[in-house]
């Protein structure tokens, strides 16, 4: 027994020494790669002690857009690791409600395969694998978080971090106003104003939903909502404001009794917000400045159609803007235009099926669980009508939240009926064994 312990200790010391040496050498040659390796090793160690930690970290990591080796972001790396851990956590305990969600995502990914064959270049394949992780990986990670009872920690960390970003954005906006006399959009390091607007809008919707299984107090929830909204306003993200209104309206429609007077306030506030957004867009369209965001988007929409016409059925390939095949290099700022250009009409049908299937699944869950997921998915879909869709953390967060809702419902039902926990691999967790 003593020799075994000594051998384990020596193996551990040797491993630490080797990894430390590799990280030390890499830090002098490629600092980001060394950091990524160190974080990976740390993640492996943490997951051995607490397997739920990595899936939980994948949710707040959606706010970290720093690139690793210029190909993927930190949020992508964490999500990939979380997917691997989550598959281990949920083995043999797959909920019947999760399967339609997974099939919806699989349909989209399957119909995009022809564009890989017709457009054989590296960025195309890389992005397809990336989307597999963002969609299916996000669903599985969210389900594992909900099923293992870690939903409160995961969503709380995301919303609190978003609220902190909201406070920083609001302070920066006020200081800019005092310095310049003008209310300028806020850009934070590695965080574009539209990313701030979209991410904080989602966080505000989650906080406003305040599902009972998260366990937040009402005052805490309201404070987080206010701080996140301040961040959206400070960023002056019009698409974030529109998405926020849509998400709040979904919550008030699904929770009419619980919302009470708050429901009427949301409907009243929606009117000036929509007037502001429409007024700003009309002002930009009437302007002689052809480089403002409204005119630029119209130009990009027109150019997107030109690119799409090169291959209307199957598209010209994912991340085509990283190639030199077309004179205009831009990522279309609209979900449908981006999918049309990259995967064609076939891909767009699959994309819409993915969202329709996801919304159908969430709408048919118990409202206590499904409402927050339904609101978040619609919030993100609406924002994507005016901005980029396939953006690392934002493209996975909605499916993570959807998975959490399904996992929490499966967990609570299984706890109410312990026989459900004995379901063998391949059997539905929500269908007791007879």
Buried (B, 14 or more C-beta within 10 A) or exposed (E): EEEEEEEEEEEEEEEEEEBEEBBEEBBEEEEBBBBBBBBBBEBEEBBEEEBBBBBBBBBBBBBBBEEBEEEBBBBBBBBBBBBBBBEEBBEEBBBEBBEBBBBBBBBBBEBBBBBBEBBEBEBBBBBBEBBBBBBBBBBBBBBBBBBBBBBBBBBBBBBBBBBBBBBBBBEBBEEBEEEEEEEBBBBBEEBBBBBBBBBBBBBBBBBBBBBEBBEBEEEBBBBBBBBBBBBBBBBBBBBBBBBBBBBBBBBBEBBEEEBEEBBEEBEEBBEEBEEEBEEBBEEBEEEEEEEBBBBBBEBBEEBBBEBBEEBBEBBBBBBBBBBEBBEEEBBBBBBBBBBBBBBBBBBBBBBBBBBEBBBEBBEEBEBBBBBBBBBBBBBBBBBBBBBBBBBBBBBBBBBBBBBBBBBBBBBBBBEEEEEBEEBEEEBBBBEBEE
